[in-house]
Amino acid sequence: MGFDRSFAVNISATYGDPRMPEYVLGHHLKGEGKRLALMSELLDPMHRRYLQSLGVVKSGARTLEVGCGNGSISAWLARQVAPDGRAMAVDLDLSLVDVRLSNLEFCKADILAGPVEPGSFDLVTARAVLHHVPDAEKAMANLVASLRPGGAILLIEFMGRLLDTDSQRTSRGFD
Ligand SMILES: C[S@@+](CC[C@H](N)C(=O)[O-])C[C@H]1O[C@@H](n2cnc3c(N)ncnc32)[C@H](O)[C@@H]1O
């Protein structure tokens, strides 16, 4: 199977530029809901396992997910911390969120604008978000500043390999 050059160039433009000026996969795009659902199906089991291994996701905890997409991980977090805990889910665009729970709060915000309720969360997590923001270091600083002292942070990001169509080599997928 071959890839044409425009596909390779698009991959490079999407994952290779560390200074992406704005989010390029808007929720209004055709098929974006399906893409997020597929990400949830493929990545949530691994994400949940890592979250569980941190030992802080338990009843009574306060959790924050930034770049929540459709909200599937935040919904899981809300169920884990119930009945007394609270989950917050932040995204630039909440139009594809498809879950409602009494202890799950959604907030439309840009993580580059500042920390979320500084110093208050037992857990902060983000998946496949930092490679989209124009200033990942600032975003990470704001995520860390949202944690309470001793809290845990879990960031999951893709490490893509660029496709090289000229030499017939193909990507071996995500690291
Ligand atoms: C590739 S999607 C990943 C969604 C979800 N985390 C997942 O892994 O299924 C990236 C998400 O991050 C959000 N996002 C991008 N830049 C953001 C920012 N600066 N602040 C908050 N959310 C952002 C997008 O709106 C989108 O929902």
The ligand as a Tripos MOL2 file, in Angstrom:
@<TRIPOS>MOLECULE
LIG
   27    29     1     0     0
SMALL
NO_CHARGES

@<TRIPOS>ATOM
      1 C1         -7.2870   15.3150   19.3790 C.3       1 LIG1
      2 S1         -8.5670   15.8610   20.4550 S.3       1 LIG1
      3 C2         -8.3700   14.7020   21.8090 C.3       1 LIG1
      4 C3         -9.6250   14.5510   22.6240 C.3       1 LIG1
      5 C4         -9.4840   13.5700   23.8010 C.3       1 LIG1
      6 N1         -8.5190   14.0510   24.7670 N.3       1 LIG1
      7 C5         -9.0970   12.2050   23.3040 C.2       1 LIG1
      8 O1         -7.9280   11.8190   23.4350 O.co2     1 LIG1
      9 O2         -9.9820   11.4980   22.7770 O.co2     1 LIG1
     10 C6         -7.8920   17.3480   21.1690 C.3       1 LIG1
     11 C7         -8.8980   18.0790   22.0560 C.3       1 LIG1
     12 O3         -8.2060   19.1410   22.7330 O.3       1 LIG1
     13 C8         -8.9840   20.3160   22.6510 C.3       1 LIG1
     14 N2         -8.0690   21.4560   22.7200 N.ar      1 LIG1
     15 C9         -7.1590   21.8340   21.7840 C.ar      1 LIG1
     16 N3         -6.4780   22.9170   22.1910 N.ar      1 LIG1
     17 C10        -6.9500   23.2200   23.4310 C.ar      1 LIG1
     18 C11        -6.6680   24.2580   24.3800 C.ar      1 LIG1
     19 N4         -5.7430   25.1990   24.0940 N.pl3     1 LIG1
     20 N5         -7.3480   24.2870   25.5700 N.ar      1 LIG1
     21 C12        -8.3070   23.3520   25.8220 C.ar      1 LIG1
     22 N6         -8.6310   22.3480   24.9590 N.ar      1 LIG1
     23 C13        -7.9690   22.2800   23.7790 C.ar      1 LIG1
     24 C14        -9.7320   20.1900   21.3140 C.3       1 LIG1
     25 O4        -10.8860   20.9950   21.2520 O.3       1 LIG1
     26 C15       -10.0320   18.6950   21.2760 C.3       1 LIG1
     27 O5        -11.2520   18.3730   21.8930 O.3       1 LIG1
@<TRIPOS>BOND
     1     1     2 1
     2     2     3 1
     3     2    10 1
     4     3     4 1
     5     4     5 1
     6     5     6 1
     7     5     7 1
     8     7     8 2
     9     7     9 1
    10    10    11 1
    11    11    12 1
    12    11    26 1
    13    12    13 1
    14    13    14 1
    15    13    24 1
    16    14    15 ar
    17    14    23 ar
    18    15    16 ar
    19    16    17 ar
    20    17    18 ar
    21    17    23 ar
    22    18    19 1
    23    18    20 ar
    24    20    21 ar
    25    21    22 ar
    26    22    23 ar
    27    24    25 1
    28    24    26 1
    29    26    27 1
@<TRIPOS>SUBSTRUCTURE
     1 LIG1         1 GROUP 0 **** ****
